[in-house]
């Protein structure tokens, strides 16, 4: 095995005596807003420590003898220990799969300084006008609730190309240049309906206003109504979408800006917009620039724009659509490769560095595995679910506080294949109900973890296995293991795990699929994810293993596993 790689300068406590975990004082008021993430390259795999969302259960069946300031023996939860072991999907012993590199992981009680925030969806601004986006749509409500407390961002290409806001009922002005279809009109009544859905699923809202059609006063009117209707749910307004692609020279949009238009011109227009927004709706939070390249981030973060709250950026790691850059081509091999994971983390770290230097949050306002149109080797597959979970966790571990996966309300038949969800029906005749795609389950697993502080640790071995650890508000610890090995080629990975000693109960949940390329096989816990309070026991977890904090078990390839340890 390679040499043990530290994730923190401070090593986990060790010694000849078995001690229970000391209850540390909560550091909720002193946590860093964002921080640079550490990455350990272990056996060729990038090893991350993302925040585990509040997967913890604040209640437990038996009494605890733990005092806040002393180390003492914790009574195991005998009622929960009587539960069956989690039935993990595993290949037959004689399957002929290649042996996996054993993985040893030791979790520290030391926080890394980052925390798991919110995941959610990025949608087109024109989707605000879709009557199906309503609290009355029970399938949509259920899917959004399955993302935890989601972030909903409304922007995309449509906001600059075919989106028209009005609060007075007027028609689209002459001279506005539609691209990609006719203009869709959005009104305050649409925002009222969307707010009802946001309230039903406890969502936060990021809203883009059009920059492609220069009209600061119209954008200010939209922001004012959004503030009035969404209230504190409106966490940010972004002016335009990917302004670095707005000019003819960039080639992404045609005839919206001249070839000479660049970051200086953008900043001038941004100041006009934000001044109008401040006059109409004082204190409106502003995020930006929402670009897909790095060179505009600092220009926004250091600008004189008032009420800046976040650096927002976009990232599609595998967008060499022509294959001119083989490492970034949208292939299955690239999707699950350690090199892609490492490159994505470095990109997130770069955004976090710029934002934190200006005391701003970092939002990944639009992302997916690829921006290339149409299907590819991994769209709709189980591998996309594995990637989505791992990508969200690595980004959060890096210090990104909000992550929105770009999605569509279009029909499953003929709609964008990388969308997290889709509606029933076929292209041109979309139904009213919504269904999840495979990548939804990866995002959902992260969203339902709950909030928490990322913890440090050390790891050895485990080729293409990624790990994250979170401490929750109830002082439980969740360890997430993403095994990106091919379930049809590699045997389960032998895992030896050490967490702070004194756990009363350890439970397990797992996302599975039959193969990288399988479609409609991705599940969590064999169907619907089991709430943490009701989960079965980690295989091999006993009162003794809880006392020592050591547990060993195999983890099947092609899975995302959540191990939750309760301490009170």
C-alpha positions as CSV (number, residue, x, y, z in Angstrom):
1,X,0.0,0.0,0.0
2,X,1.2,3.6,-0.6
3,X,2.3,5.7,2.3
4,X,-0.6,7.0,4.5
5,X,-1.6,10.5,3.3
6,X,-2.8,13.0,5.9
7,X,-5.8,15.2,5.3
8,X,-5.0,17.5,8.2
9,X,-1.9,18.6,10.0
10,X,-3.4,17.4,13.2
11,X,-3.4,13.6,13.5
12,X,-6.4,11.7,14.9
13,X,-6.1,10.8,18.6
14,X,-4.3,7.6,19.3
15,X,-3.0,5.7,22.3
16,X,-3.0,2.4,24.1
17,X,-6.3,3.0,25.7
18,X,-9.7,2.7,24.0
19,X,-11.5,6.0,24.6
20,X,-14.9,7.2,23.8
21,X,-15.2,10.2,21.6
22,X,-14.9,13.5,23.5
23,X,-17.8,15.8,22.9
24,X,-16.3,18.9,21.3
25,X,-18.1,22.2,21.7
26,X,-20.1,23.1,18.6
27,X,-18.3,25.4,16.3
28,X,-21.3,26.5,14.3
29,X,-20.6,30.2,14.8
30,X,-16.9,30.0,13.8
31,X,-17.0,27.8,10.7
32,X,-15.3,29.2,7.7
33,X,-17.5,30.3,4.9
34,X,-15.3,28.5,2.4
35,X,-11.9,27.0,2.3
36,X,-9.4,25.4,0.0
37,X,-9.8,21.6,-0.1
38,X,-7.1,19.1,0.4
39,X,-6.8,16.2,-2.1
40,X,-4.8,13.1,-1.4
41,X,-3.8,11.0,-4.4
42,X,-4.1,7.5,-3.1
43,X,-3.3,4.5,-5.4
44,X,-4.2,6.7,-8.4
45,X,-7.5,7.8,-6.9
46,X,-8.4,11.3,-5.8
47,X,-9.5,11.1,-2.2
48,X,-11.9,13.8,-0.9
49,X,-13.5,14.7,2.4
50,X,-16.9,16.2,1.6
51,X,-19.5,17.3,4.1
52,X,-22.1,14.8,5.0
53,X,-25.5,16.3,5.2
54,X,-27.4,15.9,8.4
55,X,-27.7,12.1,8.1
56,X,-27.7,12.0,11.9
57,X,-30.5,11.1,14.2
58,X,-30.7,13.3,17.2
59,X,-32.7,10.8,19.2
60,X,-31.7,7.3,20.4
61,X,-33.4,4.5,22.2
62,X,-31.1,4.0,25.2
63,X,-29.7,6.3,27.8
64,X,-26.2,7.7,27.3
65,X,-23.7,8.2,30.1
66,X,-21.6,10.7,28.1
67,X,-21.0,14.0,29.9
68,X,-20.0,17.1,27.9
69,X,-16.5,17.4,29.4
70,X,-15.4,13.9,30.2
71,X,-14.5,10.7,28.4
72,X,-16.5,7.8,29.7
73,X,-18.2,4.6,28.5
74,X,-21.1,5.0,26.2
75,X,-23.9,2.5,26.4
76,X,-24.6,0.8,23.1
77,X,-28.1,1.1,21.6
78,X,-29.2,-2.5,22.2
79,X,-32.6,-2.1,20.5
80,X,-31.0,-0.8,17.2
81,X,-28.2,-3.4,17.5
82,X,-30.8,-6.1,17.2
83,X,-31.7,-4.9,13.7
84,X,-30.5,-7.0,10.8
85,X,-27.3,-6.3,8.9
86,X,-27.7,-4.2,5.8
87,X,-28.1,-6.5,2.8
88,X,-25.6,-5.2,0.4
89,X,-25.8,-6.2,-3.3
90,X,-22.7,-8.3,-4.0
91,X,-21.5,-10.4,-6.9
92,X,-21.2,-14.2,-6.6
93,X,-18.0,-15.4,-5.0
94,X,-17.0,-17.2,-8.2
95,X,-17.7,-14.3,-10.6
96,X,-14.1,-14.1,-11.7
97,X,-13.8,-10.3,-11.0
98,X,-10.4,-8.7,-10.5
99,X,-9.4,-8.3,-6.9
100,X,-9.8,-4.7,-5.6
101,X,-7.1,-2.7,-3.8
102,X,-7.9,-2.9,-0.1
103,X,-8.8,0.5,1.5
104,X,-7.9,1.7,5.0
105,X,-9.6,4.8,6.3
106,X,-9.2,6.6,9.6
107,X,-11.6,9.5,10.4
108,X,-10.4,12.3,12.7
109,X,-12.5,14.5,15.0
110,X,-10.9,17.6,13.3
111,X,-13.1,19.7,11.0
112,X,-11.6,20.7,7.6
113,X,-13.2,24.2,7.7
114,X,-15.8,23.5,4.9
115,X,-19.3,22.2,5.2
116,X,-22.0,20.6,3.0
117,X,-24.4,23.1,1.8
118,X,-27.3,22.8,-0.7
119,X,-27.7,20.9,-4.0
120,X,-30.4,21.5,-6.4
121,X,-31.4,22.2,-10.0
122,X,-30.5,24.8,-12.6
123,X,-33.4,25.4,-15.0
124,X,-34.1,27.7,-17.9
125,X,-35.6,31.1,-17.0
126,X,-38.4,30.4,-19.3
127,X,-39.4,27.4,-17.1
128,X,-40.8,30.1,-14.7
129,X,-43.8,30.3,-17.0
130,X,-44.5,26.5,-17.0
131,X,-47.8,25.9,-15.2
132,X,-46.5,22.4,-14.2
133,X,-43.9,24.1,-11.9
134,X,-46.5,24.3,-9.1
135,X,-47.1,23.1,-5.6
136,X,-50.1,21.2,-7.0
137,X,-47.8,18.9,-9.1
138,X,-47.2,16.2,-6.5
139,X,-44.7,14.2,-8.6
140,X,-42.5,17.4,-8.9
141,X,-42.9,18.2,-5.2
142,X,-41.8,14.7,-4.2
143,X,-38.7,14.8,-6.5
144,X,-37.7,18.2,-5.2
145,X,-38.2,17.2,-1.6
146,X,-35.9,14.2,-2.4
147,X,-33.1,16.8,-2.9
148,X,-33.2,17.9,0.7
149,X,-33.6,21.7,0.9
150,X,-32.8,22.4,-2.7
151,X,-31.4,25.4,-4.5
152,X,-33.4,26.3,-7.6
153,X,-31.7,28.5,-10.1
154,X,-33.6,30.0,-13.1
155,X,-31.3,31.2,-16.0
156,X,-29.6,29.2,-18.7
157,X,-29.2,30.2,-22.3
158,X,-32.9,31.2,-22.5
159,X,-32.6,34.2,-20.2
160,X,-30.6,36.1,-22.8
161,X,-32.1,34.6,-25.9
162,X,-35.8,34.1,-25.5
163,X,-37.0,35.3,-22.0
164,X,-39.2,38.4,-21.6
165,X,-40.3,39.8,-18.2
166,X,-43.2,42.1,-17.8
167,X,-45.3,43.2,-14.9
168,X,-47.5,45.5,-17.0
169,X,-48.6,43.2,-19.8
170,X,-46.8,44.9,-22.7
171,X,-45.6,43.1,-25.7
172,X,-41.9,42.2,-26.5
173,X,-40.3,45.5,-27.7
174,X,-39.3,45.9,-31.4
175,X,-35.7,45.1,-31.9
176,X,-35.3,42.4,-29.3
177,X,-33.5,39.6,-31.0
178,X,-34.9,36.1,-30.2
179,X,-32.6,33.1,-30.7
180,X,-33.4,29.5,-30.3
181,X,-37.2,30.0,-30.4
182,X,-39.8,32.6,-29.7
183,X,-39.8,34.7,-26.5
184,X,-41.5,33.3,-23.5
185,X,-43.2,35.9,-21.3
186,X,-42.9,35.7,-17.5
187,X,-45.1,37.7,-15.1
188,X,-45.5,38.2,-11.3
189,X,-48.2,35.6,-11.4
190,X,-45.6,33.1,-12.5
191,X,-43.4,34.0,-9.6
192,X,-46.3,33.6,-7.2
193,X,-46.9,30.1,-8.4
194,X,-43.2,29.2,-8.2
195,X,-43.0,30.6,-4.7
196,X,-45.7,28.2,-3.7
197,X,-43.6,25.3,-4.9
198,X,-40.5,26.7,-3.2
199,X,-42.4,26.9,0.1
200,X,-43.6,23.4,-0.3
201,X,-40.1,22.0,-0.8
202,X,-38.2,24.5,1.3
203,X,-36.2,25.7,-1.7
204,X,-33.9,28.7,-2.1
205,X,-34.0,30.7,-5.3
206,X,-31.3,32.1,-7.6
207,X,-32.8,34.2,-10.4
208,X,-31.0,35.5,-13.6
209,X,-32.2,38.6,-15.4
210,X,-31.6,39.2,-19.1
211,X,-28.5,40.9,-20.2
212,X,-28.6,39.8,-23.8
213,X,-31.3,42.3,-24.4
214,X,-30.0,45.4,-22.6
215,X,-32.7,46.7,-20.3
216,X,-31.6,47.5,-16.7
217,X,-35.0,49.0,-15.7
218,X,-36.9,45.8,-16.8
219,X,-34.4,43.7,-14.8
220,X,-34.9,46.0,-11.8
221,X,-38.6,45.5,-12.0
222,X,-38.2,41.8,-12.1
223,X,-35.9,41.9,-9.1
224,X,-38.3,44.0,-7.1
225,X,-41.2,41.6,-7.7
226,X,-38.9,38.7,-6.9
227,X,-37.9,40.3,-3.6
228,X,-41.5,41.0,-2.8
229,X,-42.8,37.5,-3.7
230,X,-39.9,35.2,-2.7
231,X,-38.7,37.2,0.3
232,X,-35.7,35.6,2.0
233,X,-35.9,32.6,-0.3
234,X,-34.4,34.8,-3.0
235,X,-30.7,34.4,-2.2
236,X,-29.2,36.0,-5.3
237,X,-29.8,37.7,-8.6
238,X,-27.4,37.1,-11.5
239,X,-27.2,39.5,-14.4
240,X,-27.1,37.5,-17.7
241,X,-26.0,34.0,-18.3
242,X,-22.4,33.2,-19.3
243,X,-21.6,36.8,-20.4
244,X,-18.1,35.6,-21.5
245,X,-20.0,33.9,-24.4
246,X,-22.2,36.9,-25.3
247,X,-20.2,38.4,-28.1
248,X,-19.9,37.4,-31.7
249,X,-16.3,36.6,-31.1
250,X,-17.1,34.0,-28.5
251,X,-19.5,32.3,-30.9
252,X,-22.0,31.2,-28.3
253,X,-24.6,33.8,-29.1
254,X,-25.2,35.6,-32.4
255,X,-25.8,39.3,-32.8
256,X,-26.2,40.0,-29.0
257,X,-22.9,41.9,-28.6
258,X,-20.2,43.0,-31.0
259,X,-16.9,41.1,-31.3
260,X,-15.1,43.9,-29.3
261,X,-17.4,43.4,-26.3
262,X,-15.5,41.9,-23.3
263,X,-15.1,42.0,-19.5
264,X,-14.7,45.8,-19.3
265,X,-17.9,46.3,-21.2
266,X,-19.6,43.7,-19.1
267,X,-18.6,45.5,-15.9
268,X,-20.0,48.8,-17.2
269,X,-23.3,47.2,-18.1
270,X,-23.3,45.2,-14.8
271,X,-23.0,48.5,-12.8
272,X,-25.9,50.0,-14.7
273,X,-28.0,46.9,-13.9
274,X,-27.1,46.7,-10.3
275,X,-27.6,50.4,-9.8
276,X,-31.2,50.1,-11.2
277,X,-31.8,47.0,-9.1
278,X,-30.6,48.7,-5.9
279,X,-32.9,51.7,-6.6
280,X,-35.9,49.5,-7.2
281,X,-35.2,46.9,-4.5
282,X,-32.6,48.0,-2.0
283,X,-30.4,45.3,-0.6
284,X,-31.1,42.7,-3.3
285,X,-28.2,40.2,-3.2
286,X,-26.1,40.0,-6.3
287,X,-24.1,37.0,-7.5
288,X,-22.0,36.6,-10.7
289,X,-20.5,36.5,-13.2
290,X,-21.9,33.0,-14.0
291,X,-19.2,32.3,-16.6
292,X,-17.7,29.0,-17.9
293,X,-14.1,30.3,-17.8
294,X,-12.0,31.6,-14.9
295,X,-10.7,34.9,-16.1
296,X,-13.9,36.9,-15.3
297,X,-14.3,35.6,-11.7
298,X,-11.9,38.0,-10.1
299,X,-13.1,40.9,-12.2
300,X,-16.6,40.4,-10.7
301,X,-15.4,39.7,-7.1
302,X,-13.3,42.9,-7.0
303,X,-15.8,45.2,-8.8
304,X,-17.6,48.0,-7.0
305,X,-21.0,46.3,-7.4
306,X,-23.1,46.6,-4.2
307,X,-24.5,43.7,-2.3
308,X,-22.3,41.0,-3.8
309,X,-22.9,37.7,-2.0
310,X,-21.3,35.1,-4.2
311,X,-19.0,34.2,-7.0
312,X,-21.2,32.1,-9.3
313,X,-19.5,29.9,-12.0
314,X,-20.4,27.1,-14.4
315,X,-18.5,23.8,-14.9
316,X,-19.0,21.0,-17.5
317,X,-15.9,18.9,-17.1
318,X,-16.3,16.7,-20.3
319,X,-17.2,19.2,-23.0
320,X,-14.7,18.5,-25.7
321,X,-17.6,17.6,-28.0
322,X,-15.4,17.0,-31.0
323,X,-12.9,15.0,-29.1
324,X,-10.1,17.4,-29.8
325,X,-9.0,17.1,-26.2
326,X,-9.3,13.4,-25.5
327,X,-9.1,13.8,-21.7
328,X,-12.2,16.0,-21.8
329,X,-14.3,14.1,-24.3
330,X,-17.7,12.9,-23.1
331,X,-16.8,9.2,-22.7
332,X,-17.6,6.6,-20.0
333,X,-13.8,6.1,-19.3
334,X,-13.4,9.9,-18.7
335,X,-16.5,10.1,-16.6
336,X,-15.2,7.6,-14.0
337,X,-11.5,8.4,-14.2
338,X,-9.4,9.8,-11.3
339,X,-8.0,12.4,-13.6
340,X,-11.4,13.9,-14.3
341,X,-12.2,14.0,-10.6
342,X,-8.9,15.7,-9.8
343,X,-9.3,18.3,-12.5
344,X,-12.9,19.1,-11.3
345,X,-11.7,19.7,-7.8
346,X,-8.9,22.0,-8.9
347,X,-11.4,24.0,-10.9
348,X,-13.7,24.3,-7.8
349,X,-10.7,25.3,-5.6
350,X,-9.8,28.0,-8.0
351,X,-13.3,29.5,-7.8
352,X,-13.3,29.2,-4.0
353,X,-9.9,31.0,-3.8
354,X,-11.2,33.9,-5.7
355,X,-14.5,34.1,-3.8
356,X,-13.0,33.7,-0.3
357,X,-10.4,36.4,-1.0
358,X,-13.4,38.8,-1.4
359,X,-15.3,37.3,1.5
360,X,-17.9,35.9,-0.8
361,X,-19.6,32.5,-1.1
362,X,-18.9,30.2,-4.0
363,X,-21.9,28.9,-6.0
364,X,-21.7,26.4,-8.8
365,X,-24.8,27.8,-10.4
366,X,-24.9,25.5,-13.5
367,X,-23.2,22.1,-14.0
368,X,-23.5,18.7,-15.5
369,X,-21.0,16.2,-16.8
370,X,-21.0,17.6,-20.3
371,X,-22.4,20.6,-22.2
372,X,-22.4,18.7,-25.5
373,X,-25.8,18.3,-27.0
374,X,-27.5,14.9,-27.4
375,X,-26.7,11.6,-26.0
376,X,-23.3,10.0,-25.3
377,X,-21.9,6.8,-23.7
378,X,-23.1,7.7,-20.2
379,X,-26.3,9.7,-20.5
380,X,-29.1,8.1,-18.5
381,X,-26.7,5.5,-17.1
382,X,-25.9,4.3,-13.6
383,X,-22.4,5.8,-14.1
384,X,-23.9,9.3,-14.3
385,X,-25.4,8.7,-10.8
386,X,-22.0,7.8,-9.4
387,X,-20.4,10.8,-11.0
388,X,-23.1,13.2,-9.8
389,X,-22.8,12.1,-6.2
390,X,-19.0,12.2,-6.2
391,X,-18.8,15.5,-8.1
392,X,-21.3,17.2,-5.7
393,X,-19.3,16.0,-2.7
394,X,-15.9,17.0,-4.1
395,X,-17.2,20.4,-5.0
396,X,-18.7,20.9,-1.5
397,X,-15.5,19.6,0.2
398,X,-13.6,22.3,-1.8
399,X,-15.8,25.0,-0.3
400,X,-18.6,25.4,-2.8
401,X,-21.8,26.1,-0.8
402,X,-24.5,25.7,-3.5
403,X,-24.4,23.3,-6.5
404,X,-27.2,23.3,-9.2
405,X,-27.3,20.5,-11.8
406,X,-28.7,21.8,-15.1
407,X,-32.0,20.2,-15.9
408,X,-35.1,20.5,-18.0
409,X,-38.9,20.1,-17.7
410,X,-39.1,18.6,-21.1
411,X,-40.3,15.1,-21.9
412,X,-38.3,12.0,-21.1
413,X,-38.7,11.0,-24.8
414,X,-36.6,13.4,-26.8
415,X,-35.7,15.9,-24.0
416,X,-32.1,16.7,-22.9
417,X,-30.7,13.3,-21.8
418,X,-28.5,14.6,-19.0
419,X,-31.4,16.3,-17.2
420,X,-31.8,15.2,-13.6
421,X,-35.5,14.8,-14.2
422,X,-38.0,14.8,-17.1
423,X,-41.7,14.8,-17.7
424,X,-43.7,11.9,-18.9
425,X,-44.5,11.8,-22.7
426,X,-42.6,12.4,-25.8
427,X,-41.1,15.4,-27.5
428,X,-43.8,17.9,-28.4
429,X,-46.4,16.3,-26.1
430,X,-44.9,16.4,-22.6
431,X,-47.1,15.1,-19.8
432,X,-47.8,16.7,-16.4
433,X,-46.0,14.1,-14.2
434,X,-42.2,14.0,-13.7
435,X,-39.8,11.1,-13.3
436,X,-36.2,10.9,-12.1
437,X,-33.3,9.9,-14.3
438,X,-30.3,7.9,-13.0
439,X,-28.3,11.0,-12.1
440,X,-31.2,12.2,-9.9
441,X,-30.4,9.5,-7.4
442,X,-26.8,10.6,-7.0
443,X,-27.9,14.2,-6.4
444,X,-30.6,13.0,-4.0
445,X,-28.3,10.9,-1.9
446,X,-26.2,14.0,-1.3
447,X,-29.1,16.3,-0.8
448,X,-30.6,14.0,1.9
449,X,-27.4,13.7,3.9
450,X,-28.3,16.9,5.7
451,X,-25.9,19.6,6.8
452,X,-22.6,19.0,8.5
453,X,-19.0,19.8,8.9
454,X,-16.4,18.0,6.8
455,X,-13.9,16.0,8.9
456,X,-10.3,15.3,8.2
457,X,-8.7,11.9,8.1
458,X,-6.1,9.6,6.6
459,X,-6.4,6.9,4.0
460,X,-4.4,4.1,2.3
461,X,-5.1,2.2,-0.8
462,X,-8.5,2.0,-2.4
463,X,-7.9,2.6,-6.1
464,X,-10.8,4.7,-7.5
465,X,-12.5,4.8,-4.2
466,X,-13.3,8.3,-2.8
467,X,-14.2,9.1,0.8
468,X,-15.9,11.9,2.7
469,X,-16.8,12.4,6.3
470,X,-19.2,14.7,8.0
471,X,-20.1,15.6,11.5
472,X,-23.8,16.5,12.0
473,X,-25.5,18.9,14.4
474,X,-26.5,15.9,16.6
475,X,-22.8,14.9,16.8
476,X,-23.3,11.8,14.7
477,X,-20.7,11.1,11.9
478,X,-21.4,10.0,8.4
479,X,-18.8,8.4,6.2
480,X,-19.5,8.3,2.5
481,X,-17.6,5.9,0.3
482,X,-17.9,6.3,-3.5
483,X,-16.6,3.2,-5.2
484,X,-16.2,4.2,-8.8
485,X,-14.8,0.8,-9.9
486,X,-16.7,-1.1,-12.6
487,X,-19.1,-3.5,-10.9
488,X,-18.8,-5.9,-13.9
489,X,-15.0,-6.0,-13.7
490,X,-13.8,-5.4,-10.1
491,X,-14.6,-7.3,-7.0
492,X,-15.8,-5.5,-3.8
493,X,-13.2,-3.4,-2.1
494,X,-12.1,-4.6,1.4
495,X,-12.6,-1.6,3.7
496,X,-11.1,-1.1,7.1
497,X,-12.6,1.9,8.8
498,X,-11.8,3.7,12.0
499,X,-14.1,6.4,13.4
500,X,-13.9,8.1,16.8
501,X,-14.7,5.5,19.4
502,X,-17.8,5.2,21.4
503,X,-20.5,4.9,18.8
504,X,-23.8,3.6,20.0
505,X,-25.1,2.4,16.6
506,X,-23.9,2.3,13.1
507,X,-26.3,2.2,10.1
508,X,-25.9,1.8,6.4
509,X,-27.5,3.1,3.2
510,X,-26.3,2.4,-0.4
511,X,-26.9,3.6,-4.0
512,X,-26.5,0.7,-6.4
513,X,-26.7,-0.2,-10.1
514,X,-26.0,-3.3,-12.1
515,X,-23.3,-1.8,-14.3
516,X,-21.8,1.4,-15.5
517,X,-24.0,1.4,-18.6
518,X,-27.2,0.1,-17.1
519,X,-30.2,2.4,-17.6
520,X,-33.1,2.5,-15.1
521,X,-31.2,0.2,-12.6
522,X,-30.0,2.8,-10.2
523,X,-31.6,2.6,-6.7
524,X,-31.0,3.6,-3.2
525,X,-31.7,0.9,-0.6
526,X,-33.4,-1.2,-3.2
527,X,-36.0,1.4,-3.9
528,X,-36.7,4.4,-1.8
529,X,-33.9,5.6,0.5
530,X,-34.6,4.5,4.1
531,X,-34.6,7.4,6.7
532,X,-31.4,7.3,8.8
533,X,-33.4,6.6,12.0
534,X,-34.8,3.4,10.5
535,X,-31.7,2.0,8.7
536,X,-30.3,-1.5,9.1
537,X,-27.0,-2.1,10.9
538,X,-23.6,-1.9,9.2
539,X,-22.5,-5.5,8.5
540,X,-20.2,-6.5,11.4
541,X,-21.1,-3.5,13.6
542,X,-21.5,-4.6,17.3
543,X,-21.3,-3.1,20.7
544,X,-17.6,-3.9,20.7
545,X,-16.9,-2.3,17.3
546,X,-18.8,0.7,18.4
547,X,-16.7,0.9,21.5
548,X,-13.5,0.7,19.6
549,X,-14.6,2.6,16.5
550,X,-13.2,0.0,14.1
551,X,-15.3,-1.8,11.5
552,X,-14.3,-3.9,8.4
553,X,-16.6,-4.8,5.5
554,X,-16.4,-5.2,1.7
555,X,-17.9,-2.4,-0.4
556,X,-19.3,-3.4,-3.8
557,X,-18.0,-1.7,-6.9
558,X,-20.2,0.9,-8.6
559,X,-21.9,2.0,-5.4
560,X,-22.2,5.1,-3.1
561,X,-22.3,4.0,0.5
562,X,-23.3,6.1,3.6
563,X,-22.2,4.8,7.0
564,X,-23.7,6.7,9.9
565,X,-22.4,6.5,13.4
566,X,-24.5,7.7,16.3
567,X,-22.9,8.9,19.5
568,X,-25.9,10.0,21.7
